[in-house]
């Protein structure tokens, strides 16, 4: 792998920016050079947001948005109707969509994109594991599983340490997030 570029699409408050930054942390912990940054537009709850990751084995000197990503992660399926999420997406990569629908059901909404389409029901996973709808943790795991930018066992171990630090006073949140990560990595559907 020389460089992998990932573009995240979500809505304000869904955690797409947080997932992007957690992926950058996990990749950095595994010895990669990373960039993780949001594109700021109207900062309000529910507004479409975009975030980006560059993950590389060598130092990255590019400092711009990502226009031809290897992977696209769509945290909110409703964006398929309002945002061209496949713009510039390489057909050798994949799009990962938070949906209870199958990849085949979503393909007609993807502007003729011919590459791999993956889906994950992040709502079901997060509600079962955390008791509330937090799509970012399952979407983060799905991005790691599909892209392969971080070795899965290393990723899980790094996330346990990260959650342990972040939620030190709430151990039930740590276990819920770990369950959401591990379930999502097993339940990604490819089509």
SEVOKOL-567874 format. One record per residue (C-alpha): residue number from 1; x, y, z. Coordinates in nm, 3 decimals, padded with zeros to 5 digits, m for minus. Each point is the difference from the previous one (the first is absolute). Layout:
(NUM; (X; Y; Z));
...
REM end
This chain:
(1; (00.000; 00.000; 00.000));
(2; (00.143; 00.338; m00.090));
(3; (m00.286; 00.234; 00.094));
(4; (m00.367; m00.062; 00.070));
(5; (m00.245; 00.289; m00.012));
(6; (m00.341; m00.020; 00.168));
(7; (m00.284; 00.251; m00.017));
(8; (m00.274; m00.003; 00.266));
(9; (m00.352; 00.136; m00.056));
(10; (m00.234; 00.050; 00.293));
(11; (m00.216; 00.252; 00.176));
(12; (00.102; 00.223; 00.287));
(13; (m00.034; m00.185; 00.329));
(14; (00.033; m00.354; m00.141));
(15; (00.369; m00.030; 00.078));
(16; (00.147; m00.020; m00.351));
(17; (00.274; 00.247; 00.097));
(18; (00.071; m00.193; 00.321));
(19; (00.019; m00.332; m00.190));
(20; (00.237; 00.161; m00.252));
(21; (00.229; 00.121; 00.279));
(22; (m00.015; m00.337; 00.182));
(23; (00.105; m00.174; m00.323));
(24; (00.293; 00.242; m00.029));
(25; (00.100; m00.079; 00.361));
(26; (m00.022; m00.376; m00.059));
(27; (00.203; 00.020; m00.321));
(28; (00.261; 00.219; 00.171));
(29; (00.025; m00.249; 00.287));
(30; (00.075; m00.273; m00.255));
(31; (00.292; 00.199; m00.141));
(32; (m00.165; 00.177; m00.294));
(33; (00.020; 00.363; m00.101));
(34; (m00.347; 00.150; 00.026));
(35; (m00.222; 00.295; m00.066));
(36; (m00.351; 00.029; 00.136));
(37; (m00.197; 00.319; m00.047));
(38; (m00.354; 00.128; m00.050));
(39; (m00.120; 00.239; m00.268));
(40; (m00.184; 00.274; 00.179));
(41; (m00.322; 00.131; m00.145));
(42; (m00.310; 00.106; 00.191));
(43; (00.064; m00.130; 00.349));
(44; (m00.340; m00.110; 00.116));
(45; (m00.158; m00.322; 00.118));
(46; (m00.127; m00.200; m00.297));
(47; (00.186; 00.196; m00.270));
(48; (00.202; m00.208; m00.248));
(49; (00.368; m00.021; 00.094));
(50; (00.305; m00.147; m00.169));
(51; (00.317; m00.127; 00.163));
(52; (00.316; m00.151; m00.148));
(53; (00.277; m00.247; 00.081));
(54; (00.333; m00.052; m00.170));
(55; (00.190; m00.302; 00.125));
(56; (00.344; m00.074; m00.140));
(57; (00.316; m00.201; 00.057));
(58; (00.205; 00.311; m00.079));
(59; (m00.030; 00.366; 00.096));
(60; (m00.286; 00.169; m00.186));
(61; (00.066; 00.345; m00.144));
(62; (m00.348; 00.052; m00.148));
(63; (m00.210; 00.249; 00.196));
(64; (m00.336; 00.028; m00.175));
(65; (m00.342; m00.156; 00.006));
(66; (m00.029; m00.345; m00.160));
(67; (m00.151; 00.000; m00.347));
(68; (00.070; m00.358; m00.115));
(69; (m00.040; m00.214; 00.313));
(70; (00.071; m00.371; 00.017));
(71; (m00.291; m00.044; 00.243));
(72; (m00.310; 00.196; 00.091));
(73; (m00.186; m00.050; 00.329));
(74; (m00.362; 00.119; 00.009));
(75; (m00.121; 00.028; 00.360));
(76; (m00.351; 00.118; m00.097));
(77; (m00.179; m00.180; m00.284));
(78; (m00.226; 00.301; m00.067));
(79; (00.305; 00.181; m00.142));
(80; (m00.014; m00.230; m00.304));
(81; (m00.289; 00.213; m00.125));
(82; (00.161; 00.341; 00.057));
(83; (00.380; m00.040; m00.026));
(84; (00.201; m00.158; m00.283));
(85; (00.179; m00.236; 00.237));
(86; (00.167; m00.193; m00.283));
(87; (00.159; 00.310; m00.158));
(88; (00.359; m00.094; m00.087));
(89; (m00.021; m00.336; 00.180));
(90; (00.245; m00.247; m00.151));
(91; (m00.168; m00.313; m00.137));
(92; (00.285; m00.204; 00.149));
(93; (m00.115; 00.110; 00.346));
(94; (m00.340; m00.020; 00.167));
(95; (m00.287; 00.195; 00.147));
(96; (m00.119; m00.097; 00.350));
(97; (m00.356; 00.107; 00.083));
(98; (m00.187; m00.005; 00.331));
(99; (m00.319; m00.177; m00.107));
(100; (m00.217; m00.295; 00.086));
(101; (m00.039; m00.049; m00.376));
(102; (00.225; m00.224; m00.207));
(103; (00.277; 00.126; m00.230));
(104; (m00.209; m00.107; m00.302));
(105; (m00.296; 00.209; 00.120));
(106; (00.219; 00.312; 00.036));
(107; (00.205; m00.031; m00.319));
(108; (m00.268; 00.176; m00.216));
(109; (00.039; 00.310; 00.222));
(110; (00.377; 00.026; m00.065));
(111; (00.016; 00.183; m00.335));
(112; (00.126; m00.302; m00.193));
(113; (00.289; m00.078; 00.237));
(114; (00.144; m00.337; m00.108));
(115; (00.229; m00.075; 00.297));
(116; (m00.069; m00.194; 00.318));
(117; (m00.302; 00.104; 00.207));
(118; (m00.008; m00.097; 00.369));
(119; (m00.272; 00.051; 00.257));
(120; (m00.017; m00.021; 00.376));
(121; (m00.305; 00.052; 00.221));
(122; (00.169; 00.236; 00.246));
(123; (m00.332; 00.094; 00.160));
(124; (m00.080; m00.359; 00.099));
(125; (00.355; m00.070; 00.119));
(126; (00.033; 00.318; 00.209));
(127; (m00.347; m00.030; 00.154));
(128; (00.068; m00.363; 00.097));
(129; (00.351; 00.067; 00.133));
(130; (m00.041; 00.350; 00.146));
(131; (m00.373; 00.041; 00.055));
(132; (m00.003; 00.314; m00.218));
(133; (00.067; 00.097; m00.359));
(134; (00.369; 00.089; m00.042));
(135; (00.087; m00.101; m00.359));
(136; (00.363; 00.110; 00.007));
(137; (00.145; m00.300; 00.187));
(138; (m00.146; m00.266; m00.235));
(139; (00.085; 00.213; m00.305));
(140; (00.360; 00.037; 00.120));
(141; (00.031; m00.379; 00.034));
(142; (m00.157; m00.055; m00.342));
(143; (00.249; 00.246; m00.156));
(144; (00.293; m00.189; 00.155));
(145; (m00.138; m00.338; m00.108));
(146; (m00.067; 00.101; m00.361));
(147; (00.308; 00.218; m00.058));
(148; (00.255; m00.208; 00.187));
(149; (00.193; 00.316; 00.095));
(150; (00.058; m00.136; 00.351));
(151; (00.044; m00.366; 00.095));
(152; (m00.331; m00.100; 00.169));
(153; (00.140; m00.152; 00.321));
(154; (00.231; 00.295; 00.052));
(155; (m00.290; 00.238; m00.067));
(156; (m00.221; m00.170; 00.261));
(157; (00.279; 00.010; 00.260));
(158; (00.077; 00.368; m00.072));
(159; (m00.369; 00.092; 00.020));
(160; (m00.037; m00.179; 00.335));
(161; (00.290; 00.211; 00.133));
(162; (m00.146; 00.319; m00.152));
(163; (m00.349; m00.064; 00.140));
(164; (00.155; m00.096; 00.336));
(165; (00.165; 00.340; 00.018));
(166; (m00.297; 00.197; m00.134));
(167; (m00.266; m00.177; 00.210));
(168; (00.206; m00.086; 00.310));
(169; (m00.288; 00.086; 00.234));
(170; (m00.264; m00.187; m00.208));
(171; (00.117; m00.362; m00.052));
(172; (m00.341; m00.103; m00.141));
(173; (00.055; 00.243; m00.290));
(174; (00.338; m00.163; m00.075));
(175; (m00.153; m00.347; m00.026));
(176; (m00.294; 00.126; m00.208));
(177; (00.232; 00.171; m00.247));
(178; (00.224; m00.308; m00.022));
(179; (m00.302; m00.219; m00.069));
(180; (m00.117; 00.245; m00.271));
(181; (00.346; m00.006; m00.163));
(182; (00.033; m00.375; m00.001));
(183; (m00.358; m00.062; m00.119));
(184; (00.037; 00.253; m00.283));
(185; (00.321; m00.162; m00.123));
(186; (m00.187; m00.330; m00.032));
(187; (m00.322; 00.137; m00.151));
(188; (00.124; 00.214; m00.291));
(189; (m00.178; m00.118; m00.315));
(190; (00.183; 00.026; m00.332));
(191; (m00.168; 00.009; m00.337));
REM end
